[in-house]
Amino acid sequence: MSIIILDSAMGTRLEEMGHKLTEPLWSATVLQSNPEDIVKIHRENIEAGAQVITTNTFRTTPYALHKAGLSGVDAHTRARALTLLAIRLAWKTVKESGKDVKIAASIAPLADSWRPEEFPGNIISRPWHDAQLDNLAHHSTDMLLLETMNSAREAKGLTELALRYEKPVWVSFALNKEGEIYNGDDLVKTAVFLEKRGVSAIGVNCSDLKSSQVALTNLKEAVSIPLLVYPNVEHTVKGKKNPGRVSPEDFVSWANEVKELGVEFIGACCGSDYTHIKALAEQNDS
């Protein structure tokens, strides 16, 4: 079965290039300092075989800019400028490639992805999310990607906002070791709820290979919409990152297993780069 190939990690590659990424803006800082490196990463992925690339908008949000010290109005103004710049860079790279590559507009949880307890609730988060979705629903983007969602509550609220736009909505969850949503919420029940609401694809990202495969196995039995996955390929030791990572060859072997589950969209997250995508594309074409 042929798959649609997603891209690899933006942050990992930027760190390989020598950029120091820190919270709350992470990779968004490079949009200001070295936008040409963002283009380079998009180009690497497209040349490797990615059929969907993701905008570097994970932390170009008004909320992130507000946490970085800007006032309300200034945070919204700067967020829009950075978000539209990220979209333009992705669009420019696709256009120059001459290939039929789609652009997924990334939006993340309001607070830190690994601190779901910091989510202030849907009432408080709504204006922040609403403003960023309005920025992302640009004519150059093909779908809205709600990624690394860490709770059912925020995923449901953000999905309701995203579905108001005339674009497909994809939802992807970060997982705990049991293959459930990171904060412990039931992944399958949440996925069934979101499918009924009208999302176009659902899956998991930024999680280890084993947990991702468990989650996908459960999702396949519960929903009928396309499944997506882009796992981490970093090794971890006692919760800490290890410089070692899953090789492109081992990643492809794992991808072949999840393809058997009917997963339609596969890419890679933290620890990956274009070599993982190239190996996946070469196997997909064979």
C-alpha positions as CSV (number, residue, x, y, z in Angstrom):
1,M,0.0,0.0,0.0
2,S,1.3,3.4,-0.9
3,I,1.4,6.2,1.7
4,I,1.5,9.9,1.8
5,I,4.8,11.0,3.2
6,L,5.0,13.8,5.8
7,D,8.2,15.7,6.6
8,S,10.7,15.5,9.5
9,A,11.5,17.5,12.6
10,M,12.1,21.2,12.2
11,G,13.6,21.8,15.7
12,T,16.1,18.9,15.6
13,R,17.5,20.0,12.2
14,L,17.8,23.6,13.4
15,E,19.8,22.4,16.4
16,E,22.0,20.4,14.1
17,M,22.6,23.7,12.2
18,G,23.8,25.3,15.4
19,H,20.7,27.2,16.5
20,K,20.0,27.3,20.2
21,L,16.3,26.8,20.8
22,T,14.8,27.9,24.1
23,E,11.3,28.3,25.4
24,P,8.8,29.9,25.0
25,L,9.5,30.5,21.3
26,W,11.7,27.6,20.3
27,S,12.0,27.4,16.5
28,A,10.1,30.6,16.0
29,T,13.2,32.6,16.9
30,V,14.9,31.4,13.7
31,L,12.2,32.9,11.6
32,Q,13.5,36.3,12.9
33,S,17.2,35.5,12.7
34,N,17.8,33.0,9.9
35,P,14.7,32.4,7.8
36,E,16.9,31.0,5.0
37,D,17.5,28.0,7.3
38,I,13.8,27.3,7.5
39,V,13.6,27.3,3.7
40,K,16.6,24.9,3.6
41,I,14.9,22.4,5.9
42,H,11.7,22.6,3.8
43,R,13.7,22.1,0.7
44,E,15.6,19.1,2.1
45,N,12.3,17.4,3.0
46,I,10.7,18.0,-0.4
47,E,13.8,16.8,-2.2
48,A,13.8,13.8,0.0
49,G,10.3,12.9,-1.0
50,A,7.9,14.6,1.5
51,Q,4.5,15.2,0.0
52,V,3.3,17.3,2.9
53,I,5.4,19.9,4.7
54,T,4.5,21.6,8.0
55,T,4.7,25.4,8.6
56,N,7.2,26.5,11.3
57,T,4.3,27.9,13.4
58,F,4.4,25.7,16.4
59,R,5.3,28.6,18.6
60,T,4.5,31.7,16.5
61,T,1.4,32.1,18.6
62,P,0.1,35.3,20.3
63,Y,0.3,33.4,23.6
64,A,3.9,32.4,23.1
65,L,4.8,35.9,22.2
66,H,3.0,37.2,25.3
67,K,4.9,34.7,27.5
68,A,8.1,36.1,25.8
69,G,7.3,39.5,27.2
70,L,5.2,41.3,24.6
71,S,2.0,43.1,25.5
72,G,-1.4,41.8,24.3
73,V,-1.6,44.0,21.1
74,D,2.1,43.7,20.4
75,A,2.0,39.9,20.9
76,H,-0.9,39.5,18.4
77,T,0.8,41.8,15.9
78,R,4.1,40.0,16.1
79,A,2.5,36.6,16.0
80,R,0.6,37.4,12.8
81,A,3.8,38.7,11.2
82,L,5.8,35.6,12.1
83,T,3.1,33.2,11.2
84,L,2.5,34.7,7.8
85,L,6.3,34.7,7.3
86,A,6.5,31.0,8.1
87,I,3.6,30.3,5.7
88,R,5.3,32.4,2.9
89,L,8.6,30.5,3.4
90,A,6.8,27.1,3.1
91,W,4.8,28.3,0.0
92,K,8.0,29.7,-1.6
93,T,9.8,26.5,-1.2
94,V,7.0,24.4,-2.6
95,K,6.6,26.7,-5.6
96,E,10.3,26.7,-6.3
97,S,10.3,22.9,-6.1
98,G,7.7,22.5,-8.9
99,K,6.2,19.6,-7.1
100,D,2.7,18.9,-5.9
101,V,3.4,19.3,-2.2
102,K,0.7,20.2,0.3
103,I,1.2,22.6,3.3
104,A,0.0,21.8,6.7
105,A,-0.5,24.7,9.0
106,S,0.7,23.7,12.5
107,I,-1.0,24.8,15.7
108,A,0.1,23.4,19.1
109,P,-1.4,23.3,22.6
110,L,-1.6,26.7,24.2
111,A,0.8,26.0,27.0
112,D,3.8,23.7,27.0
113,S,3.2,20.4,25.3
114,W,4.6,18.4,28.2
115,R,2.8,20.4,30.9
116,P,-0.9,19.8,30.2
117,E,-1.7,21.0,33.7
118,E,-0.8,24.5,32.6
119,F,-3.8,24.6,30.1
120,P,-6.0,27.4,31.4
121,G,-9.2,26.0,30.0
122,N,-11.1,26.6,26.8
123,I,-12.8,29.8,27.8
124,I,-9.4,31.5,28.5
125,S,-7.6,29.8,25.6
126,R,-10.3,30.5,23.0
127,P,-9.3,34.1,22.0
128,W,-5.6,33.0,21.8
129,H,-6.3,30.0,19.7
130,D,-8.9,31.9,17.6
131,A,-6.4,34.5,16.6
132,Q,-3.8,32.0,15.6
133,L,-6.2,29.9,13.6
134,D,-7.2,33.1,11.7
135,N,-3.5,33.6,10.9
136,L,-3.1,30.0,9.8
137,A,-6.2,29.8,7.6
138,H,-4.3,31.5,4.8
139,H,-5.0,30.6,1.2
140,S,-1.5,29.1,0.8
141,T,-2.2,26.4,3.4
142,D,-4.0,23.2,2.6
143,M,-5.0,21.9,6.0
144,L,-5.0,22.8,9.7
145,L,-2.8,20.5,11.7
146,L,-3.6,20.4,15.5
147,E,-0.5,18.7,16.7
148,T,1.1,17.3,19.9
149,M,-2.3,17.7,21.6
150,N,-1.9,16.6,25.2
151,S,-5.5,16.5,26.5
152,A,-8.9,15.6,25.2
153,R,-10.3,18.9,26.6
154,E,-8.1,21.2,24.7
155,A,-8.2,19.0,21.5
156,K,-12.0,19.1,21.5
157,G,-12.2,22.9,22.1
158,L,-9.5,23.7,19.5
159,T,-11.1,21.3,16.9
160,E,-14.4,23.1,17.2
161,L,-12.7,26.4,16.4
162,A,-10.7,25.0,13.6
163,L,-13.7,23.3,11.9
164,R,-15.2,26.7,11.2
165,Y,-12.6,27.3,8.5
166,E,-13.0,25.8,5.0
167,K,-10.0,23.5,5.4
168,P,-9.5,19.9,6.4
169,V,-8.6,19.6,10.0
170,W,-6.0,17.0,11.2
171,V,-5.6,16.2,14.9
172,S,-2.5,14.5,16.3
173,F,-1.9,13.6,19.9
174,A,1.2,13.2,22.1
175,L,1.1,10.0,24.0
176,N,2.1,8.6,27.4
177,K,3.9,5.2,27.7
178,E,0.5,3.4,27.7
179,G,-0.5,4.7,24.3
180,E,-3.1,7.1,25.7
181,I,-3.2,10.9,25.4
182,Y,-0.3,12.4,27.3
183,N,-2.3,13.6,30.3
184,G,-4.0,10.2,30.7
185,D,-7.2,10.9,28.7
186,D,-8.7,8.1,26.6
187,L,-7.3,8.3,23.1
188,V,-9.9,6.1,21.4
189,K,-13.0,7.8,22.9
190,T,-11.5,11.2,22.0
191,A,-10.8,10.1,18.5
192,V,-14.4,8.8,18.0
193,F,-15.7,12.1,19.3
194,L,-13.6,14.1,16.9
195,E,-14.4,11.9,13.9
196,K,-18.1,12.6,14.6
197,R,-17.3,16.3,14.7
198,G,-15.8,16.1,11.2
199,V,-12.0,16.0,11.4
200,S,-10.4,14.7,8.2
201,A,-7.5,12.7,9.8
202,I,-6.4,11.7,13.2
203,G,-3.2,10.2,14.7
204,V,-0.2,10.6,16.9
205,N,3.1,12.4,17.0
206,C,6.1,13.3,19.2
207,S,5.9,9.9,20.9
208,D,8.1,6.8,20.9
209,L,7.7,4.1,18.3
210,K,6.2,1.5,20.6
211,S,3.5,3.7,22.1
212,S,2.7,5.1,18.7
213,Q,2.1,1.6,17.2
214,V,-0.1,0.6,20.2
215,A,-2.2,3.7,19.7
216,L,-2.5,3.3,16.0
217,T,-3.6,-0.3,16.5
218,N,-6.4,0.8,18.8
219,L,-7.4,3.7,16.5
220,K,-7.7,1.5,13.5
221,E,-10.4,-0.5,15.2
222,A,-12.3,2.6,16.3
223,V,-12.4,5.2,13.5
224,S,-12.8,5.1,9.7
225,I,-11.0,8.4,8.8
226,P,-7.4,8.3,7.6
227,L,-4.7,7.8,10.3
228,L,-1.4,9.7,10.5
229,V,1.8,9.3,12.5
230,Y,5.1,11.0,12.9
231,P,6.9,9.6,15.9
232,N,10.1,10.6,17.7
233,V,13.2,8.6,16.6
234,E,15.3,9.6,19.6
235,H,16.5,7.1,22.1
236,T,15.8,8.0,25.7
237,V,17.5,6.9,28.9
238,K,15.6,7.4,32.2
239,G,13.5,10.2,30.6
240,K,16.5,12.1,29.2
241,K,17.4,12.4,25.6
242,N,20.3,10.3,24.3
243,P,22.4,11.4,21.4
244,G,21.6,8.1,19.7
245,R,18.6,7.8,17.4
246,V,16.7,5.3,15.4
247,S,18.4,4.9,12.0
248,P,16.6,5.7,8.8
249,E,16.6,1.9,8.0
250,D,15.1,0.9,11.3
251,F,12.5,3.7,11.0
252,V,11.5,2.4,7.6
253,S,11.1,-1.1,9.1
254,W,8.8,0.3,11.8
255,A,6.9,2.3,9.2
256,N,6.3,-0.9,7.2
257,E,4.6,-2.4,10.2
258,V,2.3,0.5,10.8
259,K,1.5,0.6,7.1
260,E,-0.1,-2.8,7.6
261,L,-2.5,-1.2,10.0
262,G,-3.7,1.0,7.1
263,V,-1.9,4.2,8.2
264,E,-2.1,6.6,5.3
265,F,0.2,9.5,6.4
266,I,3.7,8.8,7.8
267,G,6.5,11.2,8.7
268,A,8.9,11.7,11.6
269,C,9.2,14.0,14.6
270,C,11.9,14.7,17.2
271,G,15.4,13.3,16.4
272,S,14.6,12.9,12.7
273,D,15.8,14.7,9.6
274,Y,15.4,14.5,5.9
275,T,17.4,11.2,5.7
276,H,14.5,9.4,7.5
277,I,12.1,10.9,4.9
278,K,14.4,9.9,2.0
279,A,14.6,6.3,3.2
280,L,10.8,6.2,3.6
281,A,10.2,7.7,0.2
282,E,12.6,5.3,-1.5
283,Q,10.9,2.3,0.1
284,N,7.5,3.7,-0.8
285,D,8.4,4.0,-4.5
286,S,9.9,0.5,-4.7
